[in-house]
Structures are given as C-alpha cells and as structure tokens.
Amino acid sequence: MVGVLSLTGDGAETEVKPEAIAALGQMLRGRLLTAGDAEYGDARQIWNGMIDRSPSLIGRCIDTADVMHCVQFAREHGLLVSVKGGGHNVAGKAVCDGAFMIDLSLMNRVRVDQRGPTARAQGGAKWIDFDRETQAFGLATTGGTLSDTGIAGLTLGGGFGWLGGRYGMSCDNLVSADVVLADGRVVVAADDENPDLFWALRGGGGNFGVVTSFEYRLHPVSLVLGGGVFHPLSEATNVLRFYGEFSADVPDELVTMGVLLHTPEGFPVAAIGACYNGPIDAGEKVLDPVRRFGSPLDDQLQPLPYGILQTIFDPAFPPGARYYWKAHLMGSVPQEAVEIMAEYYQRVPSPGTAVLFQQAGNAANRVPPEATAFSHRNARYDLVILSGWTDPADDDRNIAWTRELWDALAPYSLGAIYVNSVVDDDEATVKTAYRDDTYRRLSELKAKYDPTNFFRLNPNIRPATG
C-alpha cells in the first residue's frame, strides 16, 4: 500500500502515510478504499451523473463504530471530509475531489417497532428501503417523492412528501437520532436529550455531525387515492391556475402537485398530482373537481398502495442522468408565475425537465416556526425547477435555462429557499433557507457542536464567533 495525497480542511494538500491508511483499514468492519480498489469507482458515484469527483479515501462504513473511527482519523490528520448517505443531493456535496468520503450507503437497515409504532433506520437508508419495511406493517411516515432519495438528507433538510398534510414533514416525525460529532463522540439527540442539537438536526442539514440512526414516528397508511390527471401543455396556464385555486383549501388528508413535464413517450403535459391519505370514497369526492376540470388526456388517479405511489416518479429521474435544480418557497400560486412557467416550458431544453409546485401540507404549515430549524412554515409550496438531461454538451444550455426561469419567478416567491434545493451555496444563499433568528441560533449551535467547521461540505452554516 502507498500513501495518498488528500486535502486538509483549509484546502492544502497533505500526504496520508500508508501505515496510517493500513491502521484505519484494520479498525473498520467495512472497507477503506483508495483509487486503485475495485469498489472505488462505484462508491464515488452518486445519483447526479454530472458530478464526477474523486475522493482521496472512501470509508465504506457498516456501523456506528466505523463512522467514529473515520471521523477520528480525519480529525487527527486534518482531512477535509464529505459524508455520503443516500447520495441524492443534486449539488453533489457527498463527494469532493481530494477529500475523505465517509460513506454510509451500506448502512441501510430499517427495523419497525409496532409498539410505538416507530421505525429505526440507519443513516444510509433510502426511502425505498424505509417504505418497503414499514409498508409490510401497513405503516409509513412522510418521506420523499422519489424512492431513491436518502432518508438522511431529506430529513435533515426538513422533508416534503405526500403525507405532509396529515403528519407534517419528515423532520416533524423524527423522534431521536444517534449522531457522531466532530470530535468523534456519539450522542443521542431527542426532546429529552441534547434538545438543542435535536432542534438543529430538524432542518439544519448536515452541519452538526453524521447521523447514523434515525428513529421516526409511524402512522397507519396503506391504500391511498393517488396518481395524476394529465392535460396537453397548451392548457398549462389554465391547469396551473385551477391547481392554485383548488390546492389553496384542501383537507389534511390531501397533498397535491401542479407540474409541467414530459410523459415517458416524450409528450409535454400539464398535470395535477395527488395523494389522498384517507377513506377512498371520501377522496373521490374531494378530487372530483380535479377529474372534471377541462378535457384531460388521461386520468390516472386510482387507489394504490402508498409504497407504489412513492415510486411513480422514479422513471422520470433515473440515477446517472445529469441534473441541475433551483427552487423557491411560495406562499401561493400567483397567476403571473403560472404564465411565466408555461411560457418557459414551451422552450424547455430537455424532455427530462419538470417544473412543479409541491404542496407542503396543512400539518406541516401548522408547526410553529420556532419548533424546528426548518422555520419557513408559512411556505405553502416549494416551486422546483428539476432540470435533467443526458449529454454533457447540453450542460450550459440547461443550466442557463434553469437559472433564467428561477430569476424570472423570484419576484413571486417568499424570498426564501428550501435548504435541500441549494446548489449555489454562498453564505447569503444559505441564509435564505432560514429565518434570521433561526440562522443565528444555528450558527451558535454550530460553534457549540462543530467549532472548527469540520462538517463544511454542505449548505454550510459557519460557527458563530465572539
């Protein structure tokens, strides 16, 4: 074994000696990888195919002790660290050239306790892992709308999902978390143990440590009324106008989307997506206006298992495609914004791109803004521009279109963003993910739990000084 060059936390290069690498490898139950190892190529890949970076070392952890050893090793050697959970973050913060990647992707076990009911999931699990296990018991919690999304990144950022109307965001259903801190210690974060850290984890992103285990509150969820109603793109303005009016007042059981996208056959459409989590007959009555509006091309609203609903968007956003996203938090669906979206989508560069309003959900909006680090509880929608394409030659064109549309929609937003949509993560941008008082408190807690900013490859919150 030879030594490797690695980046330090301040961006300098340092050589990690072969004997140090060998010693860490012997301590891990998982594997320590360098560029010459067969698994290295797969381990460094993440969902966004536009991200092509090469860490100096990859610690493929299989338990909390492995994570502790990796953190302690990185601290002793002054190494820059990235953390990979599900690897779904569009900005690709899980992987960095020359850094030490702590990879949790093999830590994906989920265990249900029916007595709670609760579920405990390891930090590398994805929602497909979580939903498969919990749905076997007819249970669920609010998770992402793509099953390939990691539970860690979604929850630490807040977590919008189909069940948000009744049960709030993913972070609202977090009961406790096991966290490896920057000094290598493991602590529990919960309402009654390190409550300030527990507050920060629910929206503060990956700034405070490596969460190796999440415990969630579960709810009875089995059959839902879900799917979408599709219209020709020529009706986009009318469909989204109706969507804004309809979704402004819906029962807790219903969460909706208004979206412009292409069908699998490549046909551009305007659609209204929905999940009614309650009695099917009641859902049919609530969603009847959606079925009756206009002259739909296709009506795919139907009773289906919640776990199936969680996978229906997966084919539209496959791993390995190239992605660039921008988003605004919105208080309503303004007519002017609808017209801009419809006009821009007429000239969208790629059929792999979708633009949508994702409803936060009534229960998510009722949580007091000071209760969690996700504090924009007045946001009724996340307006997301999900640009996807396959040819690297099209990068500039797709990124430019996304930014132009985002700029055009900015006047109609709340002036805030969802932290999981941050791609341009200068300090000013990151601050817009939080209320001012929330950001100040997060910065103070960063100084308490990570005073040297050891965990900085994220939408970074700098430690308070003075």
Steps between C-alpha positions, in 0.01 A plus 500: 500500500617851420411832658245735344480874456195647668358845559500649846214701644664825392555380142869409518639165391637244744634149458325230698763238574443138395538373857223736614273381218572137588428561868162659428413220257561244773272686742203511263247222467424650162764586241741787450537570128759682294496571127658165416228289662236327289210643703629856487334596171153393610539645850579849375198512268187683610156551350588815302710386205635852449706456817828324418738540793774288651548484877843416638353234731156345541401343831214258421345474844269225617439613858528798732843392624631521143370856472663592831835360383476693171417829671779456752748411224402803292532729801842362599630553146320829436315363197211661315194277540189435295213278612297277268163375615261429214712704258194673353589863573499675163800720584710189562636598842543132588816482293792740462827479308783418739283471811434207731149367427319337791259271316188376682333342197547146635331602826144462368319277748153593629326347801133555592377500859123452482457598864580867427443473220846621403775406258875526545696540177872524440639816345570350158146375442289633215126548507454186292667305783293677762166468320554133415546413866233727652237421237526132590331607825258747336699793639686800360633844575544804275779423253626629168312468173790318330575165658873530423528798737698444819317529829789692658525793261126538468432494874793723597378760252133476603332253269199572277288201402156360418403455865585854610136608513414265788837432660730792425847486350750218542680700770172544689480124537855454627504363855874468558832475321842349573766750397876471462633846584807670358708386797410136434259460791153348452203673658124455489290795390137505613251721681641390835867455407709768331178678398687791342678260263170325431349835404793575269489163324141560390580735213863596559638252248823308549674776695503339843626147460447165331160356587541124504147416614161671470195404706167602346142508616282283276135528397247258352525540122414234245272569203490861375324673213790622292642569158439782256268658246675609179419780254673622182773757561295754301269509804785556749393847609140394560599177675744670737255784566237243597760311703580812703133561577426137584806436718455819701239328716522123530448261792795366697473164329594650162838617367533612139741602225453719195762402244622553145689199367536253217338160495720189457410518130641852481170689486493833694211529745362701789391278787350507845637232730337398825513272799188466714592315817161407638184309408496450123134600459564827682805560282296446186265779606783738587683437171190503280563864393848399379351222289231726355722797417562558128543215255774275639712284275525237772369445852729275704357578844431164659520308827848359539739398778690793646830322430415489129412870494845569643662354188290643217736793427814284509514429124499874426814563709732200453838473673788606281322767298628856528305731734487862605222628729386836630201577721294767674278470804158645420204618702253456214478420127497846339351540154810685380725212609276251322524695175879520524529126567277415205688733265843369602398137479400546137875529431638264763839365382443142614200267531659375825414830670198560722377819665259459789324636802535249786253563780649502849181379667268636766662328798844614386374858486351484850831425675628815676801646313715491812432130566762369255789636298276476193332831578327611178169357617308766307614341174202325342694370198849420384530613138772280356671509160631145456719510192628166371684400180756245382757660267787695665499729196161627617615602849530874440169529315301318768664677791448840338130427433451388860661811643308730268167348599597513868588868468174574320298334778688663789268803534206269580677295768532547875864594447597170658622159385488144629847402617489167313471695174813708559747462215677838518599493863660833580416626848233744379317224312513260795361769731185521288421140601431625855334783685755743644447386859524136392828556318652679801407214729634242255827692476529502880432127517755441225756670724398268784495170311745564213711806587765432233241446224620143452173420318511768233417319175129582520288814474735631764410687816813657639568488874414819684799696626538732796 
